[in-house]
Amino acid sequence: MEDFIRGMPKVELHLHIEGTLEPELLFDLAERNSVTLRFGAVEEVRALTTSPT
């Protein structure tokens, strides 16, 4: 039984949706659902989610 369980595919049990969306998709979804974002452009979101080089 232990081998069976270890061989099963694993799944993500905890996920923050903010980290899974590309900024472009975030804007597309907001527009489609008439949601106003606090960001004016994709670049603003990308600047917040990109680590400095």
Contacts in CASP RR format, 6 or more apart in sequence:
PFRMAT RR
TARGET T0000
AUTHOR 0000-0000-0000
METHOD contacts of the structure
MODEL  1
MEDFIRGMPKVELHLHIEGTLEPELLFDLAERNSVTLRFGAVEEVRALTT
SPT
19 49 0 8 1.000
21 29 0 8 1.000
23 42 0 8 1.000
23 45 0 8 1.000
23 46 0 8 1.000
23 49 0 8 1.000
24 42 0 8 1.000
26 37 0 8 1.000
26 45 0 8 1.000
27 37 0 8 1.000
27 42 0 8 1.000
27 45 0 8 1.000
29 35 0 8 1.000
30 36 0 8 1.000
30 37 0 8 1.000
39 45 0 8 1.000
END
